Amino acid sequence: MQFPVVLHKDKSSDYGVTVPDLPGCFSAGSSVDEALAMAKEAIEVYLEQLIEEGKPVPLPGRIEQHQKNSDYRGGVWAFVGVDQSTLRVTAKRINITLPERVLDAIDRFAEASGESRSGLLARAATEYIGRAGDTTLPTAKRGKRKFKVANS
């Protein structure tokens, strides 16, 4: 999952990073590389919090749409990749019933995509639910890192 981010830098500050699709999710770093690494960690914390609260994970938007927002004027755009399968959430084994033709189609698609059946179903469900778009959550902190996740 690739989230567009916008970087800003003032003469007397670190690089700031804002994640437009995740309101209140931002970070900073003394270099572009550090700022982007911190943004990745901030996004992961934000998504983990959503998942733990049973809220949908929003799908990343398009840079072209975000550029219309005057809050991001003058920023430099980049993408930060997050692998949803590495988020720290507990996996649970479940038993479901599907029509055989649907299961066959899932297995064929998973194999062609290089994914497991479980991985494909988890990703598909996350993306489907993410279309709902509820992205509010409380502040979260991790260690002494420079980032914050907060209500917008």
C-alpha positions in Angstrom: 0.0 0.0 0.0 1.6 3.3 -1.1 0.5 6.4 0.7 1.3 9.8 -0.9 3.0 12.2 1.5 4.0 15.8 1.2 7.3 17.2 2.6 7.9 20.7 3.8 11.0 22.4 5.0 11.5 25.9 6.5 15.0 27.3 6.8 15.1 26.8 10.6 13.3 23.5 10.8 13.6 19.7 10.1 11.8 18.2 7.2 8.1 17.8 8.0 6.0 15.1 6.5 2.2 15.1 6.3 0.0 12.1 5.2 -3.1 13.6 3.6 -5.1 10.4 3.6 -4.6 9.9 7.4 -5.8 13.1 9.1 -3.4 14.0 12.0 -0.7 11.7 10.8 2.6 13.5 10.4 6.3 13.2 11.2 9.6 14.9 10.8 13.3 14.2 10.3 16.6 16.0 9.9 17.0 14.7 6.4 14.6 13.6 3.6 15.5 10.0 4.2 15.0 10.2 7.9 11.7 12.1 7.5 10.4 9.5 5.1 11.5 6.6 7.4 9.7 8.3 10.3 6.6 8.8 8.1 6.5 5.1 7.4 6.6 4.4 11.1 3.9 7.0 11.8 1.7 5.5 9.1 2.2 2.0 10.6 1.2 3.2 14.1 -1.8 5.0 12.7 -3.0 1.9 10.7 -2.3 -0.4 13.7 -4.5 1.8 15.9 -7.3 1.8 13.3 -7.1 -2.0 13.1 -7.1 -2.4 16.9 -10.1 -0.2 17.2 -11.9 -2.2 14.5 -12.0 0.8 12.1 -11.5 0.5 8.4 -8.1 1.3 6.8 -8.5 4.0 4.3 -7.3 3.6 0.8 -4.5 6.0 -0.4 -5.8 8.8 -2.5 -4.2 10.4 -5.6 -1.5 13.1 -5.4 -3.4 15.1 -8.0 -6.4 15.3 -5.7 -4.3 16.3 -2.7 -2.5 19.0 -4.7 -5.7 20.9 -4.9 -5.6 21.5 -1.1 -3.9 24.8 -0.3 -2.4 23.3 2.9 0.0 21.3 0.8 1.1 24.1 -1.6 4.9 24.3 -2.0 5.5 20.8 -0.7 7.4 18.0 -2.4 5.4 14.8 -3.0 6.6 11.3 -2.4 5.2 7.9 -1.7 5.7 5.8 1.5 5.1 2.1 1.2 3.5 0.1 4.0 3.1 -3.7 3.8 -0.2 -4.3 5.6 0.8 -7.9 6.3 3.6 -6.7 8.6 1.4 -4.7 10.9 1.4 -6.0 14.4 -2.0 -7.5 14.7 -2.9 -10.9 15.9 -4.0 -13.4 13.2 -6.9 -15.6 14.0 -7.8 -18.9 12.4 -11.4 -18.9 11.2 -13.7 -21.4 9.4 -15.8 -19.9 6.6 -18.0 -21.4 3.9 -17.7 -20.3 0.3 -19.1 -21.7 -2.9 -16.5 -24.0 -4.5 -16.3 -21.8 -7.7 -15.5 -18.7 -5.6 -12.8 -20.5 -3.6 -11.3 -21.8 -6.9 -11.2 -18.3 -8.3 -9.6 -17.0 -5.0 -7.0 -19.7 -5.2 -6.2 -19.0 -8.9 -5.9 -15.3 -8.3 -3.8 -15.7 -5.1 -1.4 -18.0 -7.0 -1.1 -15.6 -9.9 -0.5 -12.7 -7.6 2.1 -14.6 -5.5 0.0 -14.5 -2.4 -1.5 -17.0 0.0 -5.3 -17.5 0.1 -5.4 -15.9 3.6 -3.2 -13.0 2.5 -5.4 -12.3 -0.5 -8.6 -12.5 1.5 -7.2 -10.2 4.2 -6.0 -7.6 1.7 -9.2 -7.7 -0.3 -11.3 -7.3 2.9 -9.1 -4.5 4.2 -9.3 -2.6 0.9 -13.1 -3.2 0.6 -13.8 -2.0 4.1 -11.3 0.9 3.7 -13.6 2.4 1.1 -15.8 3.4 4.0 -13.2 6.0 4.9 -13.7 6.6 8.7 -10.2 7.8 9.8 -10.5 9.4 13.2 -8.4 8.1 16.1 -6.7 9.3 19.3 -3.1 10.4 19.6 -0.6 7.6 19.6 3.1 7.8 20.5 6.0 5.3 20.1 9.2 5.9 22.0 11.1 9.2 21.6 10.6 9.4 17.9 9.5 12.6 16.1 6.0 11.9 14.9 2.5 12.2 16.1 -0.8 10.7 15.2 -3.7 12.9 16.4 -7.3 13.8 15.7 -7.7 16.2 12.9 
